[in-house]
Amino acid sequence: MQRMKKGNTFVNMGSKGHFYLSTDEDMREDYEYGYVNTNLSLFADYEVEYKDLMIMPTNDFYVYDNRRETEKGFEVDYRLTTYPSLLITEKVEHIEGTEVFRQTTRVKNEAKEFVRLTRLSCANVTGIGINGTRWTEDDTRFQVYFSYNHWQGEGQWQKRSLKQLGIYPGSGHPWEKCTFRLQSMSSWSTSDYYPLMIIEDTERGECWFFEREGAENWFIEINAFEGYGSPFFNVAIGGADENLGWYYDLQSNETYETGVAVYGVVKGTFEDAVRELTKYKRKTNLAKYPIEVSFNDFMNCNWGQPVEDTLIQMIDRSAEVGVECFCIDDGWSKIGEWIPYDHVFPKLGGFKGFVDYIRSKGMRAGVWFEFQRADESEARKEKKDSLMYRKGAIIARHRPKWNMQSKEVRDWLMECIDRVYQAGVRYIKNDHNSDERIGTDYEGASPAEGVKKNEEAFLSFIDEVRERYPDMLIENCGAGAMRDDYGTLRHFHLQSTTDQEDYRLYPSILVGESAYLLPEKAGIWGYPYPLLYKDIFTKKIPQEELEAHKDGRETVFNMVTAMMGYMYLSGRIEEADAYNLSLIREGIQTYKSYKDTIQERYPAFILPFRLLSDKTYNAYGLQGEEDMILAVWAMEQTEFSLDLERYGVKSVEKIYPIDRQDCAYAFDGKSLNCRFEKQYSATLFRCVKN
């Protein structure tokens, strides 16, 4: 066993390379040297002086003050040498049964005058690369993974060496710093990158992981100080940073606490790091509910323009094939008012009759909301305490946003929810289709702090909704997946994974997002018989496309994709012929045979990540103790082999679609060899381990 110093998280590194907390008294001397796990800057002094090259070499400026054991971890206090009245407390929690640590950092001002904070990280993990070959000498040792997360192109993982990211020594000066930084601004917390970085140490066979939680401005950055003299590099995780529009005037006797950073290290590969994070997220999940097969009428379907006769047919078909929840999206009310349109459902007797019809078919009834979006008329009323402002002006007057810190707003929204609940609604899809960019300066906060406070208020509101209506399922959506950080998602029952309408591109997104979304919460659209956006005004699927659907390949491809998480169906299901409808029904029946085990399964990344531009083939598994559900998609390459040896597979059987003979396969004990008759085909397998 070797002792390892990781920031202030002094731990023992066991024989398997795993962390565990230690209470050894001999570690006290390490604290007294001032190795801390925080970045802190005041009044922008250091950024100005060094043009942002240096962010507080913390061991020069802190002194150890105190340490306390807590029920799940420990707290360490430091004081700033230049401002000894500032008490800095690092709160570290170990998540039992995992190799994961959660940290927040708290600062208290014990002086009589205020102190302006301009940077305060949640955590700053130091000492990476201190063991083994010097990190500056072997550029192949460390591989850095991060995910681009653009709208309709989520989960696009990249793999780079440190040198490729610009992390290399350039001089011998102790103040030199190389930095690679991921960051995002606004409540669309995942609109540029997902806030997760994984660093694989190929020499030691270990993977470090660093994740930021919360729908607010955030950053994760690799720092290497001291040029050629640096024995290691660091990873800072935070959101409180002047570069992202944040500062905070900490008044006398006031305390400020950051959001949550998550980090750790495991023996193994990228997949092992994801497994550990998956375990952590399941242990800290606040919103749990059994998976139900859902249908939503927006994507490739009604596009927010519901027609009653069509809806009735969709409801009937959904019930026939085994759907358990039917949700109407935009179009059931005026956005921002949430008073149901009875005139949309005249034959059913209004909105209440529509909901009753869904329930009469044995399905849960759902509606779409956008809680934080106000009606434009509210902007014209200039409601100072109810809307979000910056510099005295309403943020985005054409799409104004509610101030979720307002009790009046929260009470009014709860009345809107209660109205549909009394009508029988038991599912809400909550969307977030626009953000506020740098943020709101409500009550004098810096814009980035305004984002943080508003989103914290929003999540506390969601918690109140769950507590008040425990049988209400709540989906999180944000123009697809622009706000699916885990700090947000842990409050919701499921998450829409994308707004991508081309089913051929979905496997890339699904596999990539599976590295950070819980499989049981990842709402995966399957849309057989899609009405594409190009045909939105005709509201009709072109005849040539209907003809192309008849062979069932597109239906099977869609169903296989949707079967790898939380099945979330759409498409013009009422247009499906008998054969394709049977394929949808069979897919749902197959999915129901294992869906209740998904919350116990872990992602299996059979292949390196395929980007959207990759048109070859793809595969992804949901791995359990005894078997693995394996999805295989053939794009333009129809013959290929998949290596399954590392998963301990003993036999492979096809489970969907059973009667179609368009995929020939053979398993030789190590590899699964597949040959599809046509491009853009898919199959679902069950791989038995014993």
C-alpha positions as CSV (number, residue, x, y, z in Angstrom):
1,M,0.0,0.0,0.0
2,Q,1.4,3.4,-0.9
3,R,0.4,6.8,0.5
4,M,-0.8,9.3,-2.0
5,K,-1.4,13.0,-1.7
6,K,-4.2,14.3,-3.8
7,G,-4.9,17.9,-3.1
8,N,-6.1,18.0,0.5
9,T,-7.8,14.6,0.0
10,F,-5.0,12.7,1.7
11,V,-5.9,9.1,1.1
12,N,-4.3,5.7,1.0
13,M,-3.9,4.1,-2.4
14,G,-4.7,0.4,-1.9
15,S,-3.2,-2.5,-3.9
16,K,-6.0,-2.1,-6.5
17,G,-5.3,1.6,-6.9
18,H,-8.5,2.6,-5.2
19,F,-8.9,5.5,-2.8
20,Y,-10.2,5.3,0.7
21,L,-10.3,7.9,3.5
22,S,-7.7,7.8,6.2
23,T,-7.7,9.3,9.7
24,D,-4.0,8.7,10.3
25,E,-2.5,11.4,12.6
26,D,0.8,11.3,10.6
27,M,-1.0,13.0,7.8
28,R,-1.4,16.1,9.8
29,E,2.0,17.4,8.8
30,D,0.9,17.2,5.1
31,Y,-1.9,19.7,5.9
32,E,0.5,22.0,7.7
33,Y,2.5,22.3,4.5
34,G,-0.6,23.9,3.0
35,Y,-1.4,21.5,0.2
36,V,-5.0,22.5,-0.5
37,N,-7.7,21.4,-2.9
38,T,-9.0,24.9,-3.8
39,N,-8.2,27.8,-6.2
40,L,-9.1,31.2,-4.8
41,S,-8.5,34.7,-6.2
42,L,-9.5,38.1,-4.8
43,F,-10.2,41.4,-6.4
44,A,-8.9,40.0,-9.7
45,D,-5.4,40.9,-8.4
46,Y,-3.5,37.8,-9.7
47,E,-5.3,37.6,-13.0
48,V,-4.5,41.2,-13.7
49,E,-0.8,41.0,-12.7
50,Y,-0.1,37.8,-14.6
51,K,-2.6,38.2,-17.4
52,D,-4.4,35.1,-16.2
53,L,-1.2,33.0,-16.4
54,M,-1.2,32.2,-12.7
55,I,-4.2,31.2,-10.7
56,M,-3.0,31.2,-7.1
57,P,-0.2,28.6,-6.5
58,T,-2.1,27.7,-3.4
59,N,0.7,26.1,-1.3
60,D,2.4,29.6,-1.1
61,F,-0.7,31.4,0.2
62,Y,-2.5,29.1,2.7
63,V,-1.9,27.8,6.2
64,Y,-3.6,24.9,7.8
65,D,-6.1,25.7,10.5
66,N,-8.2,22.7,11.5
67,R,-9.6,19.3,10.4
68,R,-12.8,17.6,11.4
69,E,-14.1,14.1,10.7
70,T,-17.7,14.0,9.5
71,E,-20.2,11.2,9.1
72,K,-19.3,10.6,5.5
73,G,-15.9,12.3,5.1
74,F,-14.0,15.2,6.6
75,E,-13.7,19.0,6.5
76,V,-10.4,20.9,6.4
77,D,-10.0,24.6,7.3
78,Y,-7.3,26.9,5.9
79,R,-6.6,30.6,6.2
80,L,-5.3,32.9,3.5
81,T,-1.9,34.4,4.6
82,T,-2.6,37.7,2.9
83,Y,-6.2,37.8,4.3
84,P,-6.2,35.7,7.5
85,S,-9.7,36.8,8.2
86,L,-10.9,34.5,5.4
87,L,-11.7,31.0,6.6
88,I,-11.7,28.4,3.7
89,T,-13.4,25.1,4.4
90,E,-13.2,22.2,2.1
91,K,-16.0,19.7,2.6
92,V,-15.1,16.3,1.2
93,E,-17.6,13.4,1.2
94,H,-16.8,9.8,0.2
95,I,-19.8,8.0,-1.4
96,E,-19.9,4.6,0.3
97,G,-19.5,1.7,-2.1
98,T,-17.8,3.7,-4.7
99,E,-14.4,5.3,-5.4
100,V,-16.1,8.7,-5.7
101,F,-15.6,11.9,-3.7
102,R,-17.9,14.9,-3.7
103,Q,-16.5,18.3,-2.7
104,T,-17.8,21.8,-2.1
105,T,-15.7,24.7,-0.8
106,R,-16.9,27.3,1.6
107,V,-15.4,30.7,2.4
108,K,-16.3,32.8,5.5
109,N,-15.3,36.4,5.9
110,E,-14.5,37.1,9.5
111,A,-13.3,40.7,8.9
112,K,-15.3,43.9,9.3
113,E,-15.0,44.9,5.6
114,F,-16.1,43.0,2.5
115,V,-13.9,40.9,0.3
116,R,-14.5,40.5,-3.4
117,L,-14.1,36.9,-4.6
118,T,-13.2,36.5,-8.3
119,R,-12.5,32.8,-8.4
120,L,-13.3,30.0,-6.1
121,S,-13.1,26.4,-7.3
122,C,-15.2,23.6,-5.9
123,A,-12.0,21.4,-6.0
124,N,-8.5,21.4,-7.4
125,V,-7.1,17.9,-7.6
126,T,-3.3,17.9,-7.5
127,G,-0.5,15.4,-7.9
128,I,-1.7,13.7,-11.1
129,G,1.3,12.0,-12.8
130,I,3.6,12.2,-9.8
131,N,4.2,8.5,-9.9
132,G,5.7,6.6,-12.8
133,T,7.3,8.1,-16.0
134,R,7.5,11.8,-15.8
135,W,4.4,13.2,-17.5
136,T,6.5,15.7,-19.5
137,E,8.6,12.9,-21.0
138,D,6.0,10.5,-22.4
139,D,3.1,12.1,-24.2
140,T,1.4,8.7,-24.7
141,R,1.0,8.1,-21.0
142,F,-2.1,10.2,-20.4
143,Q,-5.1,10.3,-22.6
144,V,-7.8,12.9,-22.0
145,Y,-11.5,12.3,-22.9
146,F,-14.1,15.0,-23.2
147,S,-17.5,15.3,-24.9
148,Y,-18.7,17.9,-27.3
149,N,-22.4,18.3,-26.6
150,H,-24.0,20.4,-29.4
151,W,-27.7,20.6,-30.0
152,Q,-28.8,17.5,-32.0
153,G,-25.1,16.3,-31.8
154,E,-24.7,15.4,-28.2
155,G,-22.2,12.9,-26.8
156,Q,-19.4,13.4,-29.3
157,W,-16.4,12.2,-27.3
158,Q,-12.9,13.2,-28.2
159,K,-9.6,11.6,-27.1
160,R,-6.4,13.7,-26.9
161,S,-3.0,13.5,-25.4
162,L,-1.8,16.3,-23.1
163,K,0.5,17.7,-25.8
164,Q,-2.4,17.8,-28.3
165,L,-4.3,19.9,-25.8
166,G,-1.4,22.3,-25.4
167,I,-0.3,21.0,-22.0
168,Y,3.5,20.9,-22.3
169,P,6.4,22.7,-20.6
170,G,7.6,25.9,-22.2
171,S,10.1,27.3,-19.7
172,G,11.7,26.9,-16.3
173,H,9.9,29.7,-14.6
174,P,7.8,28.7,-11.5
175,W,4.9,30.9,-12.5
176,E,4.4,29.5,-16.0
177,K,1.1,27.7,-16.5
178,C,-0.3,25.7,-19.4
179,T,-4.0,25.2,-19.4
180,F,-6.7,23.3,-21.2
181,R,-10.2,24.3,-20.2
182,L,-13.7,23.1,-20.8
183,Q,-16.4,25.5,-19.9
184,S,-20.0,26.5,-20.4
185,M,-22.0,29.6,-19.7
186,S,-25.7,29.9,-18.7
187,S,-28.4,27.5,-17.6
188,W,-27.8,25.5,-20.7
189,S,-25.1,23.7,-18.8
190,T,-24.4,21.1,-21.4
191,S,-24.8,23.1,-24.7
192,D,-21.0,23.1,-25.5
193,Y,-19.5,20.3,-23.5
194,Y,-20.7,17.9,-21.0
195,P,-19.1,18.8,-17.6
196,L,-17.1,15.6,-17.4
197,M,-13.4,14.9,-18.1
198,I,-11.8,11.5,-17.8
199,I,-8.0,11.1,-17.9
200,E,-6.6,7.7,-18.5
201,D,-3.1,6.9,-17.2
202,T,-2.1,4.1,-19.6
203,E,1.1,3.4,-17.7
204,R,-0.5,2.7,-14.3
205,G,-3.7,1.3,-15.7
206,E,-5.9,3.9,-13.9
207,C,-8.6,6.4,-14.9
208,W,-9.2,9.7,-13.2
209,F,-12.6,11.3,-13.5
210,F,-13.8,14.9,-12.8
211,E,-17.4,16.0,-13.1
212,R,-19.2,19.3,-12.3
213,E,-22.8,19.3,-11.1
214,G,-25.4,22.0,-11.5
215,A,-27.0,24.1,-14.3
216,E,-24.8,27.1,-13.9
217,N,-21.6,28.5,-15.4
218,W,-18.8,25.9,-14.9
219,F,-15.3,25.0,-15.9
220,I,-13.0,22.0,-15.7
221,E,-9.4,22.8,-16.5
222,I,-6.0,21.0,-16.6
223,N,-3.2,23.1,-15.2
224,A,0.5,22.5,-15.2
225,F,2.7,25.0,-13.3
226,E,6.5,25.4,-13.2
227,G,7.3,24.5,-16.8
228,Y,10.1,21.9,-16.9
229,G,10.2,21.7,-13.1
230,S,6.6,20.5,-12.7
231,P,6.5,17.0,-11.2
232,F,2.7,16.7,-11.8
233,F,-0.4,18.4,-13.2
234,N,-3.7,19.5,-11.7
235,V,-7.4,19.5,-12.5
236,A,-9.5,22.3,-11.2
237,I,-13.3,22.0,-11.1
238,G,-15.5,25.0,-10.6
239,G,-18.0,27.6,-11.8
240,A,-17.2,30.6,-9.7
241,D,-14.8,32.4,-12.0
242,E,-14.5,35.9,-13.3
243,N,-13.9,34.6,-16.8
244,L,-17.5,33.3,-16.7
245,G,-19.1,36.5,-15.4
246,W,-18.8,35.7,-11.7
247,Y,-17.7,37.6,-8.7
248,Y,-19.0,37.8,-5.2
249,D,-18.7,40.5,-2.6
250,L,-18.5,38.5,0.6
251,Q,-19.7,40.8,3.4
252,S,-18.5,40.7,7.0
253,N,-19.5,37.4,8.7
254,E,-21.0,36.1,5.5
255,T,-20.4,32.6,4.2
256,Y,-20.3,31.5,0.5
257,E,-20.4,27.9,-0.7
258,T,-19.7,26.6,-4.2
259,G,-21.6,24.0,-6.1
260,V,-20.5,20.3,-6.2
261,A,-17.4,18.8,-7.8
262,V,-17.2,15.0,-8.2
263,Y,-13.9,13.2,-8.7
264,G,-11.9,10.0,-8.1
265,V,-9.7,7.4,-9.7
266,V,-10.2,3.7,-10.5
267,K,-8.1,0.9,-11.8
268,G,-9.1,0.1,-15.3
269,T,-10.2,1.9,-18.4
270,F,-12.7,4.6,-19.5
271,E,-15.5,2.1,-19.2
272,D,-14.5,1.4,-15.6
273,A,-14.6,5.1,-14.8
274,V,-18.0,5.4,-16.3
275,R,-19.2,2.4,-14.2
276,E,-18.0,4.0,-11.0
277,L,-19.8,7.3,-11.9
278,T,-22.9,5.3,-12.7
279,K,-22.8,3.6,-9.3
280,Y,-22.4,7.0,-7.7
281,K,-25.3,8.6,-9.6
282,R,-27.6,5.7,-8.6
283,K,-26.7,6.1,-5.0
284,T,-27.3,9.9,-5.0
285,N,-30.4,9.9,-7.3
286,L,-33.3,11.8,-5.8
287,A,-36.0,10.8,-8.3
288,K,-36.6,7.1,-8.8
289,Y,-39.5,5.5,-10.7
290,P,-40.0,2.3,-12.6
291,I,-39.5,2.6,-16.4
292,E,-42.6,3.0,-18.4
293,V,-42.8,2.9,-22.2
294,S,-43.8,6.5,-23.2
295,F,-45.1,8.1,-26.3
296,N,-44.7,11.8,-27.0
297,D,-46.4,13.5,-30.0
298,F,-43.7,16.1,-30.8
299,M,-40.5,14.7,-32.4
300,N,-41.1,13.7,-36.1
301,C,-44.8,13.6,-35.2
302,N,-47.2,16.5,-34.6
303,W,-44.5,19.1,-34.0
304,G,-46.6,21.1,-31.5
305,Q,-49.6,21.2,-33.9
306,P,-52.1,18.7,-32.5
307,V,-55.2,17.7,-34.5
308,E,-57.8,15.8,-32.4
309,D,-58.7,13.1,-34.9
310,T,-55.0,12.3,-35.4
311,L,-54.4,12.3,-31.7
312,I,-57.2,9.8,-31.1
313,Q,-55.7,7.5,-33.7
314,M,-52.3,7.8,-32.1
315,I,-53.7,7.1,-28.7
316,D,-55.5,4.0,-29.9
317,R,-52.4,2.7,-31.8
318,S,-50.2,3.4,-28.8
319,A,-52.4,1.4,-26.5
320,E,-52.6,-1.5,-29.0
321,V,-48.8,-1.9,-29.1
322,G,-48.3,-1.7,-25.3
323,V,-47.4,2.0,-24.6
324,E,-47.8,2.8,-20.9
325,C,-47.8,6.6,-21.0
326,F,-49.0,9.1,-23.7
327,C,-47.8,12.7,-23.5
328,I,-49.1,15.6,-25.6
329,D,-46.4,18.2,-26.3
330,D,-46.8,21.8,-27.2
331,G,-50.2,22.9,-28.4
332,W,-52.5,21.9,-25.5
333,S,-52.3,25.4,-24.0
334,K,-50.8,28.9,-24.5
335,I,-47.1,28.9,-23.6
336,G,-46.5,30.7,-20.3
337,E,-50.2,30.6,-19.3
338,W,-50.8,26.9,-19.0
339,I,-54.6,27.1,-19.2
340,P,-55.8,24.1,-21.3
341,Y,-57.3,24.7,-24.7
342,D,-60.6,23.0,-24.6
343,H,-61.3,23.9,-28.2
344,V,-58.5,21.6,-29.4
345,F,-60.4,18.6,-28.2
346,P,-64.1,19.3,-29.1
347,K,-65.1,15.7,-29.8
348,L,-63.6,14.5,-26.5
349,G,-65.3,17.2,-24.5
350,G,-62.3,19.4,-24.0
351,F,-59.0,18.9,-22.3
352,K,-60.4,16.9,-19.4
353,G,-62.1,14.5,-21.9
354,F,-58.8,14.1,-23.8
355,V,-57.0,13.1,-20.6
356,D,-59.8,10.8,-19.6
357,Y,-59.6,9.1,-23.1
358,I,-55.9,8.4,-22.6
359,R,-56.6,6.9,-19.1
360,S,-59.4,4.8,-20.5
361,K,-56.9,3.1,-22.7
362,G,-54.9,2.1,-19.7
363,M,-52.1,4.7,-20.1
364,R,-50.7,7.5,-18.0
365,A,-51.6,10.9,-19.4
366,G,-48.9,13.6,-19.8
367,V,-48.5,17.2,-20.9
368,W,-45.6,19.4,-21.9
369,F,-44.6,22.5,-19.8
370,E,-41.8,25.0,-19.9
371,F,-41.9,26.1,-16.3
372,Q,-39.3,28.9,-16.5
373,R,-40.7,30.5,-19.7
374,A,-43.1,33.4,-19.2
375,D,-45.7,34.6,-21.6
376,E,-44.6,37.6,-23.7
377,S,-47.4,39.6,-22.2
378,E,-45.7,39.4,-18.8
379,A,-42.7,41.2,-20.3
380,R,-44.9,44.0,-21.4
381,K,-46.1,44.3,-17.8
382,E,-42.5,44.9,-16.6
383,K,-42.9,42.6,-13.6
384,K,-39.7,43.5,-11.7
385,D,-39.7,40.7,-9.1
386,S,-41.2,38.0,-11.3
387,L,-39.0,38.1,-14.5
388,M,-35.3,37.8,-15.1
389,Y,-33.4,41.1,-15.7
390,R,-29.8,42.1,-16.5
391,K,-28.8,45.7,-16.2
392,G,-32.4,46.8,-15.8
393,A,-33.7,45.2,-19.0
394,I,-35.7,42.0,-19.3
395,I,-33.6,39.1,-20.6
396,A,-34.9,38.1,-24.1
397,R,-38.2,39.9,-24.2
398,H,-39.6,37.6,-26.9
399,R,-38.9,34.6,-24.6
400,P,-38.9,36.1,-21.1
401,K,-37.9,33.9,-18.1
402,W,-39.5,33.6,-14.7
403,N,-37.5,34.5,-11.7
404,M,-37.7,31.2,-9.8
405,Q,-36.6,32.9,-6.6
406,S,-40.0,34.6,-6.5
407,K,-42.5,33.0,-4.2
408,E,-45.3,34.5,-6.2
409,V,-44.0,32.8,-9.4
410,R,-43.5,29.4,-7.7
411,D,-47.0,29.5,-6.1
412,W,-48.6,30.4,-9.5
413,L,-46.8,27.5,-11.2
414,M,-47.9,25.1,-8.5
415,E,-51.5,26.2,-9.2
416,C,-50.9,25.4,-12.9
417,I,-49.6,22.0,-12.1
418,D,-52.5,21.4,-9.7
419,R,-55.0,22.3,-12.4
420,V,-53.7,19.5,-14.8
421,Y,-53.2,17.1,-11.9
422,Q,-56.9,17.4,-11.0
423,A,-57.7,16.7,-14.6
424,G,-55.9,13.4,-14.3
425,V,-52.4,14.2,-15.7
426,R,-49.6,12.2,-14.1
427,Y,-46.6,13.0,-16.4
428,I,-45.0,16.3,-17.1
429,K,-42.4,16.9,-19.8
430,N,-40.6,20.1,-18.6
431,D,-38.7,21.8,-21.3
432,H,-36.0,24.6,-21.3
433,N,-35.8,25.9,-24.8
434,S,-33.8,29.1,-24.2
435,D,-31.2,30.2,-21.7
436,E,-30.2,33.5,-20.2
437,R,-26.6,33.4,-21.4
438,I,-24.3,35.1,-18.9
439,G,-27.1,35.4,-16.4
440,T,-29.2,37.7,-14.3
441,D,-28.0,40.4,-11.9
442,Y,-31.2,40.1,-9.7
443,E,-30.7,41.7,-6.3
444,G,-27.2,42.9,-7.2
445,A,-25.7,39.5,-7.9
446,S,-23.1,39.1,-10.6
447,P,-24.7,37.5,-13.7
448,A,-23.1,34.1,-13.2
449,E,-24.2,34.1,-9.5
450,G,-27.7,35.0,-10.7
451,V,-27.7,31.9,-12.9
452,K,-26.7,29.7,-9.9
453,K,-29.3,31.1,-7.5
454,N,-32.1,30.9,-10.1
455,E,-31.3,27.3,-11.0
456,E,-31.0,26.3,-7.3
457,A,-34.5,27.8,-6.8
458,F,-35.8,26.0,-9.9
459,L,-34.5,22.6,-8.6
460,S,-35.9,23.2,-5.2
461,F,-39.3,23.9,-6.9
462,I,-39.0,20.5,-8.8
463,D,-38.3,18.8,-5.4
464,E,-41.5,20.5,-4.1
465,V,-43.5,19.2,-7.0
466,R,-42.2,15.6,-6.5
467,E,-43.1,15.8,-2.8
468,R,-46.5,17.2,-3.4
469,Y,-47.4,14.8,-6.3
470,P,-45.4,11.6,-5.6
471,D,-47.2,9.8,-8.4
472,M,-46.3,12.4,-11.0
473,L,-43.5,11.4,-13.4
474,I,-41.3,14.5,-14.4
475,E,-39.1,14.5,-17.5
476,N,-36.3,17.0,-17.9
477,C,-35.7,18.4,-21.4
478,G,-33.8,21.4,-22.6
479,A,-34.0,21.7,-26.4
480,G,-33.1,18.1,-26.2
481,A,-30.1,17.7,-23.9
482,M,-28.8,21.2,-23.4
483,R,-29.4,21.0,-19.6
484,D,-28.7,17.3,-18.6
485,D,-25.9,17.7,-16.1
486,Y,-26.3,15.3,-13.2
487,G,-26.8,18.1,-10.7
488,T,-30.0,18.8,-12.5
489,L,-31.0,15.3,-13.7
490,R,-30.8,13.8,-10.2
491,H,-34.1,15.7,-9.4
492,F,-35.9,14.3,-12.5
493,H,-37.2,10.9,-13.4
494,L,-35.9,10.9,-16.9
495,Q,-34.1,13.0,-19.5
496,S,-34.7,13.6,-23.2
497,T,-31.4,12.7,-24.9
498,T,-31.6,14.8,-28.1
499,D,-33.7,16.6,-30.7
500,Q,-32.0,14.7,-33.5
501,E,-34.6,13.7,-36.0
502,D,-32.5,11.6,-38.3
503,Y,-32.6,8.0,-36.9
504,R,-29.4,7.1,-38.7
505,L,-27.4,9.5,-36.5
506,Y,-28.9,8.5,-33.2
507,P,-26.6,5.5,-32.3
508,S,-23.6,7.9,-32.1
509,I,-25.5,10.2,-29.7
510,L,-26.9,7.3,-27.6
511,V,-23.6,5.6,-27.1
512,G,-21.8,8.9,-26.3
513,E,-24.4,10.1,-23.8
514,S,-24.4,6.7,-22.1
515,A,-21.1,7.7,-20.6
516,Y,-22.8,10.2,-18.4
517,L,-26.5,9.6,-18.3
518,L,-28.0,6.8,-16.2
519,P,-29.4,4.2,-18.6
520,E,-32.7,4.1,-16.7
521,K,-33.1,7.9,-17.1
522,A,-32.0,8.3,-20.7
523,G,-35.1,8.9,-22.7
524,I,-34.3,7.6,-26.2
525,W,-36.6,8.6,-29.0
526,G,-37.7,5.9,-31.4
527,Y,-39.8,7.3,-34.2
528,P,-41.0,4.8,-36.8
529,Y,-43.0,6.5,-39.6
530,P,-41.5,10.0,-39.0
531,L,-43.0,13.2,-40.2
532,L,-39.8,15.1,-40.8
533,Y,-39.6,18.8,-40.1
534,K,-39.4,19.5,-43.8
535,D,-42.9,18.2,-44.1
536,I,-44.3,20.0,-41.0
537,F,-46.7,22.2,-42.9
538,T,-48.2,19.5,-45.1
539,K,-48.6,17.3,-42.0
540,K,-48.3,14.3,-44.4
541,I,-45.5,11.7,-44.8
542,P,-44.6,11.8,-48.6
543,Q,-45.9,8.7,-50.4
544,E,-42.4,7.6,-51.5
545,E,-41.3,7.6,-47.9
546,L,-44.3,5.5,-46.9
547,E,-43.3,3.0,-49.6
548,A,-39.7,2.9,-48.3
549,H,-41.0,2.1,-44.8
550,K,-42.8,-1.1,-45.8
551,D,-39.8,-3.4,-45.5
552,G,-39.5,-2.7,-41.8
553,R,-35.8,-1.9,-41.7
554,E,-36.4,1.7,-40.5
555,T,-38.8,0.6,-37.8
556,V,-36.4,-2.1,-36.5
557,F,-33.5,0.4,-36.5
558,N,-35.6,2.9,-34.5
559,M,-36.9,0.3,-32.0
560,V,-33.4,-1.2,-31.3
561,T,-32.1,2.3,-30.5
562,A,-35.0,3.1,-28.2
563,M,-34.6,-0.3,-26.4
564,M,-31.2,0.8,-25.0
565,G,-32.4,3.1,-22.3
566,Y,-35.8,4.6,-21.4
567,M,-38.0,3.9,-24.4
568,Y,-39.5,7.1,-25.7
569,L,-41.6,6.6,-28.8
570,S,-43.0,9.1,-31.3
571,G,-43.6,9.3,-35.1
572,R,-46.8,9.0,-37.0
573,I,-47.7,5.6,-35.6
574,E,-51.2,5.8,-37.0
575,E,-49.7,5.6,-40.5
576,A,-47.9,2.3,-39.8
577,D,-49.1,-0.7,-41.8
578,A,-49.9,-4.0,-40.1
579,Y,-46.4,-5.5,-40.6
580,N,-44.6,-2.4,-39.2
581,L,-47.1,-2.2,-36.3
582,S,-46.3,-5.8,-35.4
583,L,-42.6,-4.9,-35.3
584,I,-43.3,-2.0,-33.0
585,R,-45.4,-4.3,-30.8
586,E,-42.8,-7.0,-30.7
587,G,-40.1,-4.5,-29.9
588,I,-42.1,-3.2,-26.9
589,Q,-42.8,-6.7,-25.7
590,T,-39.1,-7.6,-25.9
591,Y,-38.1,-4.4,-24.1
592,K,-40.6,-5.1,-21.3
593,S,-38.9,-8.4,-20.7
594,Y,-35.8,-6.7,-19.4
595,K,-36.6,-3.0,-18.8
596,D,-36.9,-3.5,-15.0
597,T,-33.3,-4.7,-14.9
598,I,-31.9,-1.6,-16.7
599,Q,-31.3,0.2,-13.4
600,E,-28.9,-2.6,-12.4
601,R,-27.0,-2.7,-15.7
602,Y,-23.9,-0.7,-16.7
603,P,-22.8,0.7,-20.1
604,A,-20.6,-1.5,-22.2
605,F,-18.7,0.4,-24.9
606,I,-18.0,-2.4,-27.4
607,L,-16.3,-0.1,-29.9
608,P,-14.4,3.2,-29.7
609,F,-16.8,6.1,-29.9
610,R,-18.2,6.7,-33.4
611,L,-18.9,10.3,-34.3
612,L,-21.9,11.5,-36.2
613,S,-19.8,11.5,-39.4
614,D,-18.9,7.8,-39.0
615,K,-21.1,5.9,-41.4
616,T,-19.7,2.4,-40.8
617,Y,-21.4,0.5,-37.9
618,N,-21.9,0.7,-34.2
619,A,-22.6,-1.4,-31.1
620,Y,-23.5,-0.8,-27.5
621,G,-24.4,-3.0,-24.5
622,L,-26.2,-2.9,-21.2
623,Q,-24.2,-5.2,-19.1
624,G,-25.7,-7.2,-16.2
625,E,-24.3,-9.8,-13.8
626,E,-25.6,-12.7,-15.9
627,D,-26.1,-11.3,-19.4
628,M,-25.7,-8.3,-21.7
629,I,-28.3,-6.7,-23.9
630,L,-26.4,-5.8,-27.1
631,A,-27.6,-3.5,-29.8
632,V,-25.9,-3.7,-33.2
633,W,-26.4,-1.2,-36.0
634,A,-25.1,-1.6,-39.6
635,M,-24.9,1.7,-41.3
636,E,-23.0,1.7,-44.7
637,Q,-20.8,-1.3,-43.7
638,T,-22.9,-4.4,-43.4
639,E,-20.3,-7.0,-42.5
640,F,-18.1,-6.8,-39.3
641,S,-16.9,-8.5,-36.2
642,L,-17.3,-7.4,-32.5
643,D,-14.8,-8.5,-29.9
644,L,-16.8,-9.7,-26.8
645,E,-14.0,-11.6,-25.0
646,R,-13.5,-9.1,-22.2
647,Y,-17.2,-9.3,-21.2
648,G,-17.0,-13.1,-20.5
649,V,-19.7,-13.9,-23.0
650,K,-20.4,-17.7,-23.4
651,S,-23.3,-17.6,-25.9
652,V,-25.2,-15.1,-28.1
653,E,-28.9,-15.2,-29.1
654,K,-30.9,-12.9,-31.2
655,I,-33.9,-11.5,-29.4
656,Y,-35.3,-8.8,-31.8
657,P,-36.6,-9.0,-34.4
658,I,-37.2,-12.8,-34.2
659,D,-38.7,-13.6,-37.5
660,R,-36.6,-11.4,-39.8
661,Q,-33.7,-13.1,-41.5
662,D,-31.8,-10.1,-42.6
663,C,-28.9,-10.6,-40.2
664,A,-26.6,-13.6,-40.3
665,Y,-24.5,-14.0,-37.2
666,A,-22.1,-16.4,-35.6
667,F,-20.3,-16.4,-32.2
668,D,-17.0,-18.2,-31.9
669,G,-16.5,-17.8,-28.2
670,K,-14.6,-14.5,-28.5
671,S,-16.1,-12.5,-31.4
672,L,-19.6,-11.9,-32.8
673,N,-19.5,-11.9,-36.6
674,C,-22.4,-10.1,-38.2
675,R,-23.5,-9.8,-41.8
676,F,-26.6,-7.8,-42.7
677,E,-28.4,-8.0,-46.1
678,K,-28.9,-4.2,-46.4
679,Q,-27.5,-1.0,-45.0
680,Y,-29.1,0.8,-42.1
681,S,-30.3,-2.3,-40.4
682,A,-30.2,-3.2,-36.7
683,T,-30.6,-6.2,-34.4
684,L,-30.8,-6.8,-30.7
685,F,-28.9,-9.7,-29.0
686,R,-28.8,-11.2,-25.6
687,C,-25.3,-12.3,-24.6
688,V,-25.2,-14.9,-21.9
689,K,-22.2,-15.0,-19.5
690,N,-22.8,-18.3,-17.8
